[in-house]
Amino acid sequence: MILDSQKTAKAISIVGHPLLFGNAYVIFMSFKNLDRNTAILVSLLVILLVAVPIIWHNWKKMKKGEYSNFDVSDQKQRMGFYPFAISLFVVLLMAFWVLKFPEEVIRQTLVFFVMVLTMALANLKIKASMHAGIAFYIVVNVFEIGPLPGILALIFALAISWSRRKMNRHNNTELVLGSLVGSIFGGIGLIV
């Protein structure tokens, strides 16, 4: 049986969506590095203060015809998405600070926040792939766990990038830019 490459690309793109893959990463790393109660709270706050509002926002904008797709793949449409997403991360950072979360949580969230700001600024000229950016951010951090998990994460990140190209959501330049930004900020996250 030959796989339909468009269907495969769509499936990989869904599983690799920043809201799914990114949240899975946050939950995994929280439970790996934090005590159970803090990990639960971090995971819930990320989901409730960032993921759920973005899902609701994008779905609402799509239904109104303001976004052509849930991923906000149009560069001009992203001009309206980024301020919303950035404001959610500001709220998340404030919640982490008020709740006196470990400094590591706040630093990592701040690094990710600056990565989103960088993607927003890049979007003024070129639409960098958030799918690739977040996937490669995760790859860099998973390599810290070990080479095998890192290689598996890298293969998945490359598959995500392929899927975005196959679906014509990004060109090669946008994918490379997203991958580079994600890798750079993943590295910064390891340093801080």
HELIX and SHEET records of a PDB file:
HELIX    1   1 SER A    5  VAL A   15  1                                  11    
HELIX    2   2 PRO A   18  GLY A   22  3                                   5    
HELIX    3   3 ASN A   23  ASN A   33  1                                  11    
HELIX    4   4 ARG A   36  VAL A   46  1                                  11    
HELIX    5   5 ILE A   47  ALA A   51  3                                   5    
HELIX    6   6 VAL A   52  LYS A   64  1                                  13    
HELIX    7   7 GLN A   75  VAL A   98  1                                  24    
HELIX    8   8 GLU A  103  ALA A  122  1                                  20    
HELIX    9   9 MET A  130  PHE A  143  1                                  14    
HELIX   10  10 PRO A  147  LYS A  166  1                                  20    
HELIX   11  11 ASN A  172  ILE A  191  1                                  20    
END                                                                             
